[in-house]
Amino acid sequence: MIVRQLYSRQGRQLLSVNRQASILRRFQSTETQTPTTTVETAVKVETEEPVIPVPTESALDNSTSSDSIRLAATEAFSRQRQNVKNFKKLGSVVRNKYWPDALIENPPLPSQITLELLLANQTHLGHSTSRWNPSNSQYIFGIRDGIHIISLELTAAYLRRAAKVVEEVAALGGLILFVGTRQGQKHAVVRAAELTGGYHVFDRWIPGSLTNGNEILGSCDRKVVNAFDEELPEWAERLESRGSLKPDLVVCLNPLESTVLLHECGLNNVPTIGIIDTDADSTKVTYPIPANDDSLRSVSLIAGVLGRAGEAGQRRRFESAKRGVLGYRSVSLGKKDVAERPESEDAA
Amino acid sequence: MFPENQLFFRISKTLPLSSTSMAAVNASPAANLLRKSRLFALPQALNLHPENPTIRVRSESNTATLPHPIRASIITPRSSLLKGDWGLKRPLPALSTSNKSRKPVVRVNAIDTFEHVTDFESAQDHTVTLRKFQELHMPMSLPARANYTQSITTRHESPFETHLDNTATSEGIDKPGARRYRHTGPFLPGLSEADFNTYLKKVQREKPELLRKLRERFATQLNTERRKQAQDNGEELEALAPVQVTDEDFQKYLRVLRSDPGALGLAIFDLLDLPSGLPVPRERFGPDCYQSPGTVLSSPEYSVRGPPSTHPSGGISYTRSHALTYNHPEHGPQVYQRPAEARVLRRKGRFKGASFRAIVGVGGIALEDGEPKTFSDPNAPHGITYFDSAIPGGAKYYVTPYRAMMESDGRIRLAVHRAEPQTRFAYGVQNYQKPEAAATTRSDSSRLRRRPIQRLDRSRTDSLSEPLPLPAEPTEDVARNLMRTLTQR
């Protein structure tokens, strides 16, 4: 056993020894004659580069030759750096490249909504005509290839209205919750919540989170912040007596699967914004946006526009807070005069 | 482009404008945008068996690749493919698109269905067939069938020639000798009973218009006769007044036409613009049969099978001629193009007393192994006369394609002959040989090397006598030889 190990170790070393590669047989072939062409144009012969000797063990022993090697290597290195510097300016720069995630990372403002933008992001494609919900007849433009076409103008109008709602709720310091539980919607939902300064659910809405919130979200972290979103730890003991928090606005990207969520919102008087495709019931949400809810681009666009609206609202809230104007009734604890704005850490 | 489009219909209903371009201008901005969108610009699916269900009995499997595509193929850029974005109602799953192929191509049967899925399938079958066909570098020819009595191959005639590439609305349709590939009327032998009845009803509806046309025709005929008569009598031609056709004359003309089947047949074919069928000799014709005029279709085969359902080129190749030469670095310009590999799909054999030829597939197109016309075939490629399971990858051999045609029903017909040994040698390809046979004929390549390879710029006899080209040959001779070869071909 030991011998075999030794042998294998030696064999590996033998493999790593530099040997001349065996010349391939086909290069020795004389059967095909390579036609030789005489080129009349004189070719300028390049002067040979100074050859940098490869440091070997014997060379390392000699100190004088080691200096010259180091010098040559330094020169070669600086020359190479100079070449990189010279050639960096050459070549072309690719601009206006299509970036699929641009819609999510850098979404358009509500003022930038155009019909072309909506069309390019497939918001007009409804469901099969046999799947339609007649409550959506006002949003339907026509039929093409067996599917309903949603009116682009109405989508734009309803999206702008929803953006205003989100902006005002954010400006008054409301809690905004984005819910999109379909596959692939995660990125858009998280980004929209990030822009709005709100919260998100992308995997599953736990039924009863609103109607039975104390049981389900009771163990979640909560904090009290002032008008500038700075935490106020002295309010922590007061939080114990308060129930779980409820959002002030829910944006639902897939109302078809979120029946329970929308029902709970209805019971708790929480306004909702939803993407209503031609097969969804538009009466389930407070502010419908008639659009395609299957295309990821369509959903990303709508979530992104609402996120931008929320961002504008938050900016307005901070500006008015600097002026001392609050969108809600201020509460003081003892002698300190601070505003209370409870926030919840999302458990999901 | 969207005659059946309900969307379009709705717009034209709300805006009662006669001109569609005016409607496009005055429609809502969203309607204009939608009309220009790429998804809406996708053509409607074609009908697979357009108009001749009775002409041929078909026995096909439901899962077989269709003879021609009926839906557009869709691709998407790689950046969008990453997220499954194909510009459709919903992203397509990666499992059946990008995970299966590096460059997925799909065709969409339905954008959305009741089951909330997009009905799509891979369109690689036709897409790859087209790519393989384009690699053959073949021009399309008008269909022609070689007789068994003739040993020559059919002539190449490009469908793009000016006098052949015509429809009823083409500019050059009135020129003498102009032929066309499409009539406005249907091909009557290819119509089913129901279709024929529908067509009859349509003609009946158009009766006033047709009678007006017939009257014009009658007036022209009278004028021509009058003019000819005047010319014969030496009258002044400018002073001739056009003949006025009275109702009485016209009724009389109609009665004459009805009593003369020959004249009525010609008039009907002309009025309804029907493609005429097979030319039948006059003596075979009964006196009471309605005569059809001679065909003006661009290929005689169209009068048998009906006018083509597509453009005669099928849009798969736009080159007019086969004037493409491969210049071999060693052996010079080659007479034949690069051979393509043919896979034996069914060996040749006999079934119920009838013998059939082998069926091979070349570039995704199935065809009969063409050669030879003799009874014995000693040099047949391996695996063509009997099935051999020992051949790795199945039996294949090299063929040289020489004609590609589009049949009336949209099938590609390819004509090939077996690649000659010298051609195969020049391009460095070999037919499969059994291992033991290959061992005995090891010197085959050296034998081929000694034999001359046919060049385009030499006539056959020259190249046989001179295996190696002289390096310094006068260029005049080369040009003369080339011209001679070209005129012979």
Chai-1 contact restraints between the chains, C-beta under 6 A:
chainA,res_idxA,chainB,res_idxB,connection_type,confidence,min_distance_angstrom,max_distance_angstrom,comment,restraint_id
A,Y98,B,S79,contact,1.0,0.0,6.0,A-B,restraint_1
A,P100,B,S79,contact,1.0,0.0,6.0,A-B,restraint_2
A,P100,B,K83,contact,1.0,0.0,6.0,A-B,restraint_3
A,L115,B,A30,contact,1.0,0.0,6.0,A-B,restraint_4
A,L115,B,L33,contact,1.0,0.0,6.0,A-B,restraint_5
A,L119,B,L33,contact,1.0,0.0,6.0,A-B,restraint_6
A,L119,B,S37,contact,1.0,0.0,6.0,A-B,restraint_7
A,L125,B,K89,contact,1.0,0.0,6.0,A-B,restraint_8
A,H127,B,D112,contact,1.0,0.0,6.0,A-B,restraint_9
A,S128,B,D112,contact,1.0,0.0,6.0,A-B,restraint_10
A,S128,B,T113,contact,1.0,0.0,6.0,A-B,restraint_11
A,S128,B,F114,contact,1.0,0.0,6.0,A-B,restraint_12
A,S130,B,F114,contact,1.0,0.0,6.0,A-B,restraint_13
A,G142,B,Q6,contact,1.0,0.0,6.0,A-B,restraint_14
A,G142,B,L7,contact,1.0,0.0,6.0,A-B,restraint_15
A,G142,B,R10,contact,1.0,0.0,6.0,A-B,restraint_16
A,I143,B,Q6,contact,1.0,0.0,6.0,A-B,restraint_17
A,R144,B,L7,contact,1.0,0.0,6.0,A-B,restraint_18
A,D145,B,I111,contact,1.0,0.0,6.0,A-B,restraint_19
A,G146,B,A110,contact,1.0,0.0,6.0,A-B,restraint_20
A,I147,B,I111,contact,1.0,0.0,6.0,A-B,restraint_21
A,I147,B,D112,contact,1.0,0.0,6.0,A-B,restraint_22
A,L152,B,A30,contact,1.0,0.0,6.0,A-B,restraint_23
A,E153,B,A30,contact,1.0,0.0,6.0,A-B,restraint_24
A,D294,B,K89,contact,1.0,0.0,6.0,A-B,restraint_25
A,D294,B,R90,contact,1.0,0.0,6.0,A-B,restraint_26
A,S295,B,R90,contact,1.0,0.0,6.0,A-B,restraint_27
A,L296,B,P91,contact,1.0,0.0,6.0,A-B,restraint_28
